Amino acid sequence: MKTLQDKIALVTGGTTGIGRATAIAFARAGAKVVVSGRREKEGAETMRLVKEAGGDGLFVKADVSVAADVERLVATTVSTYGRLDIAFNNAGVESAVMAPTADQDDDDFDKVMNINVKGVYLSLKYEIPAMLKGGGGAIVNTSSVAGLIGMGGVGPYVASKHAVIGLTKSAALEYSKAGVRVNAVAPAAIETPMLERFTEAVPKDFLTSLHPIGRLGQPEEIADAVVWLSSPQASFVSGQTIAVDGAFTAQ
């Protein structure tokens, strides 16, 4: 179903994993897709897959922790397509250090917070005015099950994903009446390159055992949730965080 026919959608962190899967899903739903990320080669591959899925759009190299990059990204979207209807703020990084809080690395903390929190904040800052000019829109931020519960050893990441939920709720309260809905998705362990890096320290079998559904998730399953939250079918949903987690947080 072309639930997003003729909509203009922006995806940050769209070069791999959940971002790439969602860009493709947006295209299949009828949207034109602007993909951003820091890696041009991977961004070009995402756009190839978007066009293979019958969609159209462009890649814009951008670092979401840099205000000028985000401002340019949104401005390029609007100047190319005339408006911005949908944004999936997905760019994020994991903690490079797995250690108790007192043993965490300060530089790693700053990196995680700059991308995962400041990146979402800056994205909202420039996306919302563009959507207001167009009469409204839908924004989905990527949090995590780590934004809903605590997890030992990855304190900076957990803190960053809790912060994303806070930003989501605040923006929803501020702008829902003006026609901009803001929600978040909270994935559990999803089979992406980020997970592959994480399983160098934590065995995949153990991670799988934490999910009552009996398996890890797929990027396309998160993408489906994002497309729904971005669609008219979710018109009364705002300020919510949807756990797509195989019952991980039901325990």
N, C-alpha and C positions, 0 to 999 in steps of 0.2 A: 504494500500500500504506500502511495506517495503522500504520507502524512505531513511532509515538510515541503511540498511542491512550491518551487520558486522562492523559498526562504534563503537567506544569506547566513551561513554558519561559520563561526571561527573556532578553530581548535588549537590550543597551545599544547606543546609537548606532543605534537602529532607525528613525530618521525618514527616511532616504534610502538609496540604494545597496545595498550588500551586506547591511546590517542589515535594511532593509525586505524585500529578497528572501528573507532567511532567516526572518523572522517569518511571511511568507506560506507558505514551505515547511514550517515547523513546523506551521502550521495545517492544511495539506493532509495532513500526516502524522498528524493527530489530536490534536495538543497544544493546550492552552489557552496563550495567549501574552500575557505582560506585556512591553510595549515601553516603553523609556525613551529620553529624549533631552532636549535643551534647548529644542527648538522645538515648541510645542504644535500649531500648525497642521499641520505636516508629520507630527507624531505621530498626529493625528486621521486624516489621510489614510492612514497605514499601517494603522491599526485598521479603517478602512473596507475596505481591500483584504483584510485578514485575514478579516473577516466575509464579504466577497464570495467568498472562497475556501472558505467553509463552516466557518470557525473562530470562536473567541470569545476574549475577553481584555480587557485594559484598557491605557491609556497612563498612565504616571507620569512627570511632568516631573522630571528629575534631572540634576545635573552630577556625573559620575563622579570628578572631582578633589576633591569635597567629601565628607568622610567621613559627615557627618550625612545628606546626600542619599542616599548608597548604602545606609546602614543603614536609612533609611526605605523605600527602594525594595524591599529584600529583605523587610523586615517587612510591607510592604503586600502583597507577593506571598503570603507565608505566611498572613497574616491573612485574605486573600480566598479562597485556594484550599487552605489547610491544609498545604502543603508546597512545596518547590522541588526539581524533578527534573533540570532542564537549565538551563545558563546559557551564553549566547554573549556573551562580553565583546568587543564589536566597536567601541565608541566610540573614535574616534581623529581626529587632525588631522595635516595635512602641514606641512612647514616653509614658512613664509611667505617666507623669504629663500633664494634659491638662490645660494650663494657658497662659496668655499673656507673651510675651518675657521677660519682666522685672521680672516676677514672676516664671520663669522656674528654675528648679533644676540643678545645675552644674554637679552633679554626673550623673544624667539622660542624660544630653547632651553628656557627655563623653561616656556613654554606647552606645547610639544611633549612635554616630559617629564612634566608634570603630568597631561595627559590620557592620553597613550599608555602611560605606565609606572605612575604613581601610580594612575591610573584602573583599570588591570587589578589592581594590588595590592589596592586597596580593595575591588574587586568580589570577588576571591578571599577576602579577609578576612571578608566578611559572608555570602557564598554558601556557603562550605564548612561552617560550623557548622549552617546551615539544612539542608544536604543530609545531614550526619551524623545529625541528629535524625530524618530521614526514612528512614535506612537506606542512603543512598548517592545517587549521581547522576553526571552527566557535564557537564564544563565544556570549552568550546572558546574559546580566545583568538585574536584576530586579530593575527598578526604580518604578515610581508610577505617577498617575496624580498629586500627590503632588510634583513631580519633574518638572512639566510643568506649574503649577500655584501656587499662594500663598494660604495658608489656615491659618486662625487665630487659636491660641491655641495650635498648634503643631509645633512650629518653628524649633526645632531641627530635627524632622522627615522630614519636608519640605526641610530644608537645606541639609540633608543627601541624599535625593532623587534627588535634583538638582545636587549634587556632582557626583552621579552615572552617570548621563547623561554627565557631563564633562569628566569623566574618559573614558566613552564609546567613545566619539568623538575623544579624544586625541589618544587612543590606535588604533582606526580605521585608523586615519591618519598615524600613525607610522608603522602599520603592514599589511594593506590591500594588498599592492603591493607584500609582501612576502607570501601572501596566507592565512593570518589569518583575517577573517572578524569578526568585533565586533559590535554588536547591543544591543539595550535594549528594554524591554517591559515596558509599563506604565499602569498597571491595575488601574481601579477605585475600587469601593467597591466590593470585592469578598467574597463569603460566605466561610470563613475559621475560624479556631480558633482565629486568630488575630482579625478578624472582630467581633467575639462574645465578646471579651474583650473590644473592642472599643464601642460596643453598650450598655455597662453598663453605659456609660456616654452620648451617643448620640442615641436616639431612632432609631430603624431599619427602621420604616416607614418614618422618615425624610430623612435618607440616601437614601432610595429607591426613594423618590420624587426628588432627585437631578439628577437622571439618566433619560434622555428623553426616553430611551427605555422602561422604566416602570418597571424595575426589577433590582436586583443585579446580578452580574456575578457569574459564576461557575469556580472553579479551572481548570476544563478540557478545558474551553474556552481560558484561558491563555496558558495552555499546548499546545494546537493546534497551537497557534501563535509561541511559542518557537520552536516547531518541524519544522514548516515551515522555520523560520529564520535559523535553523541549517541545513537545507536540501539543495541539489543542486538546487532546485527550486528558492532559494533566492541567487543565486551565484553572482548577481550584486548589492546586498544590503549590505551596510556596513556604519557604523557611524550614523545609524538611530535609533530613538526611536519611537516604534509603540504603540500608545495608543489603548488599548483594554478596552473601557470604556463606551460603551452604549451611546455615544454622550455626555458624561459628559463635555469634554473640548471643545465641539462645541458651547457651550452657550456663 
